[in-house]
C-alpha cells in the first residue's frame, strides 16, 4: 500500500483552514484520541481579537493534529482496505 504525501499549508489561510476543520471535527464529536495522548497543544490554541489564529499559541502537537485531520478528511482508502471490513464507509 502506498501512502500519499501530506500537503502542508502554504499560507496563513490554508493553515487556519486546517484548524477550522479540526475545530469542527471536535465539535461534531468525531475526534477521538487514545488514552494518554496529550490534548494540551490543542487546548492552548487561541484566537486574536480580530478572529484570526494566534500563531504564537500553536505548538507542534496542535499543528500536527490539524494537518492530520485535514489530510484524513480527503483521504481515499485503497480498495484492499475497503474490502477488508475495516472501513466505516459501509452502512450496517
Secondary structure, DSSP 8 states (H G I E B T S, - for coil): ----------SHHHHHHHHHHHHHHHHTT-----TT---HHHHT--B-TTS-B-GGG--HHHHHHHHHHHHHHT----HHHHTTT--S-S--
